[in-house]
Amino acid sequence: MYAVAGGAYPAIAAHVEMCAGCRAAAEEIRENHQFLGSAGRALATAFDARLDWSTVGGSHPLPADGTVPGYKLVGEIGRGGQGVVYKAFQSDTNRPAAVKMLLAGAFASGRQRRRFKREIEIAAGFRHPAIVTVFDAGATTDGRRFVAMEYVSGVPLDRFVRQRWPLEGTAPRERTRRILMLIHEIADAVGYAHASGVLHRDLKPSNILVDADGKPRVLDFGLARSIEGVTMTNEFAGTPAFAAPEQFSEELGSIGPRTDVYALGLILYVALTQAHPYPCDGAFAEVSRQVIATEPLPPSRLVPRLPSDAETIVLKALAKDASRRYASAAAFAADIEDYLNGNPISARRDSAVYVLRRLAFKHRVPSLAMLLVALTVVSAAIGLAILARDLDHSRRDAEAALSAGNIQRARLMGAAGDVENAESILWTEAMRSGMSTGESLCFAGRFDADRSAWSLMEFYSRVPRRFRARSEAIPVVAGVDPVNANVWVFDGRGSRTTWSLDGRRLSRTPDLIASTGKSTPVVSSNGRFAAVVSSDSITVHDLDSGRVISGPAAWPKSVSINDVSPDGRFLLSTTARSDDSMVRIFDAGTLEMVAQLPGGPRSGRFQVVEDRLQLLLSGDTRSEVGVSLCEPPDWKSLSELALPTAIRPPVAYSLRSPTRSPNGHLLALAIEENLALFSDDDPRSPRVLDGRSVINRLCFDESGNLLATGLDDGTVIVRRVPGLSPVLSVPNGSSTVSLAAHSGLGVIAVADAQRITVYECADRPWLERLESLPTTNQAVACSQDGRIAWGDDLGNLHIRNGVEPQRVVAAHAGAITSVEFAPDGSEILTASHDGCIHVWLPDGVLARTVATGLPELWSARYSADRTTIAVGDRAGKVHLYARERPEQVVELLGRVPMVAFTPDGRSLVCCTTNWGGVIVLDAASGDVRHRLQGHGKTVRAAACSPDGTLIVTGGDDRRVRVWSAESGALLKTIEGLPWGVFDLKFHPSGNVLFVVGRGPEVVVVDPHAGVELAALKVHERSIFSIAISADGNRVFTSGQDHWIGIIDLDRLRSYIRGNEPFWRSQRGENSGRVPDAAGVGTNPQFR
Amino acid sequence: MNTASGLKSCYRLELRAGSWEWEMQTRTTTQLIEGLRDPANNEAWAGFEARYRAVLIGFARRLDFSADDAEELAQHALAEFAISYRNGRYERGRGRLSSWLIGIARNLASDIRRRRRGEHRAGGESLIAELPAGDAEDEHLSRVWAKERDAAILAEAMGRLRQSARMEEHTMRAFELFVVRGMPAPAVAAECGIDVDSVYVIKNRLIKRLREIVRELTSAYDEGE
């Protein structure tokens, strides 16, 4: 106005100057304009937001006619936390209705409005006699939401029960029966709603009306779920006393069907006892504390003659831990039905075994001492449980339980490091199960056998033993022959036994020493020459030819032989006697002394370094000269190594096993627990490693790149040289007598007092790592003919075709989340966060683009006949692209992390984030075939069995569920996974399932038995994707580790086969002794 | 201790006639907070949620969270405040409520960002943009918060304006078309069946009223924040 007045209308401006009233008005207008200017676009936003937080309450008059389109309100019925309920008549049909006008602040966001609309639509489709029918939902003329439903004349459930079946005056059994019949109808209704994807979340007696005929009607489905209150108080909108623990704290679990089960349990409790299970009056904080922490008072304490099965049903539904409740309202109803029909109920009270098992699982890898304590408790508990169960079950069931317990215990022991006992128990169970190591090993389809096999696979994945063989006499020296790749052991009877690397015994030379003899054989380090010294004579043998080199000849008793040179020319005699501190060298052929070396008590051994024979002598830590080196023919000291003061211990320790690397540049020796590595470059600054147990053996491999150590506690450690980083650490069980490492063959042979064991000399030799770019790889796939492809977070597609160099294609502008080969391997399908779906040729050339511009895509799959591609996206849509058909889009509740076709291609399994719903669609029409409810949290993975009969799903609830593909019924639930699931795949045999997720292991599961079989540690971080080769021998994994893992299952199975003869021979040796009840091998603790 | 003699009255938060003293009154922040002490005061919780939910959502959106993630953050922030308040960790004397809420929201944002950076997986998590350089100086966050609070106040004021008694239907319509949508006055007049002068009168009258409501709400928010 000022602008107008000041510019074109001077008369008006002059008037305004003079007139206070007009001046005030103008000022007001100016301020209004200022306000508008500062509000700007926020004004439109504010207008549309309609944030009105208080429109309900007080003594409102009836809303005007027409406020609720289609309904005439005639009176107010009541008020609740959600709004006001009016009695009304439907304008068109004049039928009575109840109209609930909701709080105006609800549905502030588009997302809430859409969710409300969808869930009300679903609820409106309910046709169940115990669910109040929803007619309509919409918006009033003043912008509030309303729901119109059928009008029910009845009383709230608690009042009905109190009036119809008072506690006094009604026979307890009959009263219990009547109440359970009523609750059964309600539970059936709730289960019906759950199957359609709708939770109630606010079940309470006042939400259940019972009419004059005693028929219950449940109100307000879809409302509590849709009205997303903010605080937890808002979530139960008025009745925290009926809320489940997880409704107070997300840490206790997520809200899902079991939340409604809890409420049903509470309703039943109140109906039976006319009391609440714990104090529920008082401040909100106190109520929540009671709900979360206080165990319910057993109802029989309030109603003494309450049938125990009825009490059991109530208490199971009221379990604080949601996973301990009935999985669904349908299961709850089924148990009530069983009770009413006089059948055994499925509910069991919590047992000591359960409690202990939960404790044992919590402390999965404790210290050995803790573990043994825990295991003793577990064993006792298992024993007690088994004893109790023997009263009710057949002997076969008891044995099966015993076997399961033994295997589980052995798996824990193996994980904790008690490998000897673990292996013994596992093999005992394996032989008991009749496990065969033939072609079908691990995939036989027999539960007991496969379980044993996989427990052994898990064991050998940590302890890569190629084979173990019993030595006929105590081993003296072990070695690996690089020429013929054999392992040999020279034993105390002077015989050399040879095995192939796959554990077949090849030969055994005749004993050089009679069994009654008291001679001591000494063999050269290469196992070719031996000297046998008896009480007064000596004989030197060529073991390869069998020829006697010298002797038998007289030999002084006082002169012992400690070593034979590898070329068979010399014998070494050292002594530690204080009166004789000479080192003597004899000619093996003539038996004449050729050298006598003074210098105090020392030990020594011959070595070949760069084809030169040398003699290493070592004293103790007090010696001025720690290690000296000499060579033939004069055996003068070539070099001497003094132990640096810094590493010289204050007491005298022997310097054990001085060993030079094959090229002579390094010298390793053991000083008690410490390993010292000297380098020619700087011998005064050795690298020293502190150990935990005395080192008694050292050896380099043939390349000098690895150094193996044997410890007194039976551990064998192989380290890289010169950094000494560990490559392998295996508990061998007994103190090492001799070691031989050969990196070229990839083995290390370890002889202890009883046997020879050959290990793969590598960390997880059954695992190949394909290095990728330094980023996460979210998806991996393999073709029928063994090609591999994977996608990374930078949008690159990597393709590896056999031995060809890896191709890397910049395929997408965002992270690739899905990679799949076509069934015939002719092309590769990729989907990405960039919203594009591409198809590639195996050489990395783009064949075609299926779609672009979609929301973030998470999963793309071919049908088996390649006619259809299905893709799930972040917006909750499933896109179906089929030949000769336009794109079909199916909208689901929640986002779609994964889709999977059934093998026949007729159905598509879609995981959703909608509290664990899995939707099975008809792949052609997009119609819903099944809704699989039960996970309770986001479901991220789904797979179908090769025969098409099973669907398996896994998600954030750390469970895998197995469903019937035909009926959608839940068959099994596998619990106890340590992490949420990201992917799962069937083995081609269909007998086992591989599961990966937010952890470094690949978990192997039997989906038919519903049991975890094994966990193989593959990566260091989360694994996002898994694929199986067509022959089932290789498993591919990708995740956060920047490399692709390839598990060679055949290699792992070879360990089982390699060790089988040893364990069968063990059993044969013990055939006169029946294994004790615990099935334990050698550890007396468990006898 | 519960007995079998009868059902003890359980804790109910049902709204009863006569308890609607909160309705249509502008409660100060202090009054809201005080009201939160009474667990029976569902209206206080509702008011608290309605007041700050939108602010938190807008706050998160300005930090480049997606719509869904912003709602999630708001949900968690309010729930966390509820827990803190019930556990006595929040005391008025320790600081402004807005600072407390900003702190909760910022921590939640960092947690979400850190978690999703470490486990970026196509399973529901969206990319969370980095917080502003220097990791959200308090001043910046306070400015963001203030903007969102102003927007929430304006929205609430608009809602009250619409609820004003005795407002004829055409009044609000004219206001919407002329002021909010920017239609020319003659077109608005024709649409609403009124004369052009009335359009201007309505505009000024309602904006004045709107300003008054905004002033009142701002004062209520400010008091104790």
Chai-1 contact restraints between the chains, C-beta under 6 A:
chainA,res_idxA,chainB,res_idxB,connection_type,confidence,min_distance_angstrom,max_distance_angstrom,comment,restraint_id
A,I29,B,N204,contact,1.0,0.0,6.0,A-B,restraint_1
A,N32,B,N204,contact,1.0,0.0,6.0,A-B,restraint_2
A,N32,B,I207,contact,1.0,0.0,6.0,A-B,restraint_3
A,F35,B,R211,contact,1.0,0.0,6.0,A-B,restraint_4
A,A42,B,A151,contact,1.0,0.0,6.0,A-B,restraint_5
A,A42,B,L154,contact,1.0,0.0,6.0,A-B,restraint_6
A,L43,B,V180,contact,1.0,0.0,6.0,A-B,restraint_7
A,A44,B,V180,contact,1.0,0.0,6.0,A-B,restraint_8
A,A46,B,L154,contact,1.0,0.0,6.0,A-B,restraint_9
A,A46,B,A155,contact,1.0,0.0,6.0,A-B,restraint_10
A,A46,B,M158,contact,1.0,0.0,6.0,A-B,restraint_11
A,F47,B,M158,contact,1.0,0.0,6.0,A-B,restraint_12
A,F47,B,V180,contact,1.0,0.0,6.0,A-B,restraint_13
A,A49,B,A155,contact,1.0,0.0,6.0,A-B,restraint_14
A,R50,B,G159,contact,1.0,0.0,6.0,A-B,restraint_15
A,L51,B,A155,contact,1.0,0.0,6.0,A-B,restraint_16
A,L51,B,E156,contact,1.0,0.0,6.0,A-B,restraint_17
A,L51,B,G159,contact,1.0,0.0,6.0,A-B,restraint_18
A,D52,B,G159,contact,1.0,0.0,6.0,A-B,restraint_19
A,W53,B,G47,contact,1.0,0.0,6.0,A-B,restraint_20
A,W53,B,A50,contact,1.0,0.0,6.0,A-B,restraint_21
A,S54,B,E23,contact,1.0,0.0,6.0,A-B,restraint_22
A,S54,B,M24,contact,1.0,0.0,6.0,A-B,restraint_23
A,G57,B,W20,contact,1.0,0.0,6.0,A-B,restraint_24
A,G57,B,E23,contact,1.0,0.0,6.0,A-B,restraint_25
A,G58,B,W20,contact,1.0,0.0,6.0,A-B,restraint_26
A,G58,B,E23,contact,1.0,0.0,6.0,A-B,restraint_27
A,R79,B,L15,contact,1.0,0.0,6.0,A-B,restraint_28
A,G80,B,E14,contact,1.0,0.0,6.0,A-B,restraint_29
A,G105,B,A50,contact,1.0,0.0,6.0,A-B,restraint_30
A,V230,B,E49,contact,1.0,0.0,6.0,A-B,restraint_31
A,V230,B,R53,contact,1.0,0.0,6.0,A-B,restraint_32
A,V230,B,Q75,contact,1.0,0.0,6.0,A-B,restraint_33
A,V230,B,L78,contact,1.0,0.0,6.0,A-B,restraint_34
A,T231,B,W45,contact,1.0,0.0,6.0,A-B,restraint_35
A,T231,B,L78,contact,1.0,0.0,6.0,A-B,restraint_36
A,T231,B,A79,contact,1.0,0.0,6.0,A-B,restraint_37
A,T231,B,A82,contact,1.0,0.0,6.0,A-B,restraint_38
A,M232,B,A79,contact,1.0,0.0,6.0,A-B,restraint_39
A,T233,B,W45,contact,1.0,0.0,6.0,A-B,restraint_40
A,G238,B,R12,contact,1.0,0.0,6.0,A-B,restraint_41
A,G238,B,L13,contact,1.0,0.0,6.0,A-B,restraint_42
A,G238,B,E14,contact,1.0,0.0,6.0,A-B,restraint_43
A,A241,B,C10,contact,1.0,0.0,6.0,A-B,restraint_44
A,A241,B,Y11,contact,1.0,0.0,6.0,A-B,restraint_45
A,Q274,B,L7,contact,1.0,0.0,6.0,A-B,restraint_46
A,A275,B,N2,contact,1.0,0.0,6.0,A-B,restraint_47
A,A275,B,L7,contact,1.0,0.0,6.0,A-B,restraint_48
A,H276,B,N2,contact,1.0,0.0,6.0,A-B,restraint_49
A,H276,B,C10,contact,1.0,0.0,6.0,A-B,restraint_50
A,C280,B,C10,contact,1.0,0.0,6.0,A-B,restraint_51
A,C280,B,Y11,contact,1.0,0.0,6.0,A-B,restraint_52
A,D281,B,Y11,contact,1.0,0.0,6.0,A-B,restraint_53
A,A283,B,P39,contact,1.0,0.0,6.0,A-B,restraint_54
A,F284,B,P39,contact,1.0,0.0,6.0,A-B,restraint_55
A,A285,B,R86,contact,1.0,0.0,6.0,A-B,restraint_56
A,V287,B,Y11,contact,1.0,0.0,6.0,A-B,restraint_57
A,L302,B,A4,contact,1.0,0.0,6.0,A-B,restraint_58
A,T817,B,A122,contact,1.0,0.0,6.0,A-B,restraint_59
A,W858,B,A122,contact,1.0,0.0,6.0,A-B,restraint_60
A,R895,B,G124,contact,1.0,0.0,6.0,A-B,restraint_61
A,P897,B,G123,contact,1.0,0.0,6.0,A-B,restraint_62
A,T913,B,G124,contact,1.0,0.0,6.0,A-B,restraint_63
A,T938,B,G124,contact,1.0,0.0,6.0,A-B,restraint_64
A,R940,B,G123,contact,1.0,0.0,6.0,A-B,restraint_65
